[in-house]
Amino acid sequence: MKSRLMEISVGLLMLAGIAALAFLALQVSSRGFTQGKDGYDVSAYFTNVAGLTNRARVTLAGVNIGYIENITIVPGTLKARVDMKIEKDVDYLSDDSTAVIQTSGVLGEKYVAIYPGSS
């Protein structure tokens, strides 16, 4: 009886560990549960978006302020249009802000960094 209880305990502990690792993997890969917040849409056009994916993060001064909703090709210009969802409390971006694709971390995750303009 004692052996059976020990096996069940170890099994439950292993299940909890696997669930914790899955949760951490989702959070680290920027595919966490924080998306879907209210916000406003911003679009940027790039000539090359290699490695950038939907749901990648958008940052301002190193702080996450949103995520990428969609990446499409604009037929007339042959540029990539990146549609981003910015949190509603970040209402101070100016019209002349610049968006740049950057790489972070050991795995080389791509994200969009926004640099504020002067207006």
N, C-alpha and C positions, 0 to 999 in steps of 0.2 A: 504494500500500500504506500509506504514511504517513498519507494523508488518511482512509482507511478506519479505521485505528486511532484517529485523532483523533475521528471520528464515534462510534465505539463508546464511547470514554472519556467524551465529553460526554453521551451517552445514559445511561450508568451513573451519572454524577454527578447528572443530572436525576432519575433514579429514586430515588437515595438521598435527595435533597432533598425529594422528594414524600413519601417514607416518613417522614422526620423531621418534616415538617409535620403529617402525619396523626397521628403519635404525640403531638406537642405539643397538637394540637387535642383529642384524647381526654383528655389529662391536665388541661388547662385547663377543660374543660367538665364536670369531676367525673364523667366516665363512664369513668375510667381502668381499669386492670387490677387495682386494689387491692381491689375488692369480692370478697366470698366468704370473707373471713377468719372465723375462729371468733369467737364472741361471744354475747351474750345479747340477748333481745328486750325492747323497751320500747315502750309505746304512749302516744300523746297525742291528745287530742280538741280540735279547733278548729272555730270557726263559719265560718271562711273560709280556704281553702288555695289561693286563686287564684295560679297561677304556680308552685306547688310541684310537683315531679315525682319519680317514682321514681328512686332512685339519687342524689338530691341529698345533699349532705353534712350531717352533724350535728356541731356543734362545742361545745366547752366551753372558755371563756376564749380563744376564737380558735383553738383547736387541734382538728383533725379527730379525732373519736373514733368515727365510724361513718357510716352512710348510711341513707337511707330505703328500706325494702323494698317497702312497699305503702301505698296510700291508698284508703280505702273510705268509704262512707256508712253510718252506723248508723241503721237505719230508725226506731227508737223515738224517738231524740233529734234526728234530722235534722242531726247534726253529722258532721264528717269525722274518721275515725280514721286516724292516721298511725302505721304500724308501722315501728319503727327497729331496726336491728341495731347494737349498741354493742360495741366491741372488748372482749374478755374481760379485758384488763389494767386497764380502767377500772372497777374494782369499788367505787368510793367515792361513787357517786351516792346521795343520800338520797331518801326517799319524798316529801318535800315540795319536790323540785326543780321548776323551772318551765321549760317549753319555749315558745319564741317564734319565730315565723317572721320572718326578716330578709332584707334584700336586700344583695348585695355587688357591687362592681365596676361598671364602665361598662355592661356588658350587663344588669345588674339580675338576676343569678342569685339565686333564692330558696333559702334553706337554713334549717335549724332550729338555733337556738342554745339550749343548755341552761344555765340559771343554777342553781347549787347551792342547796339549802335549808339550814336551820339545824340539822336533826336529825342 
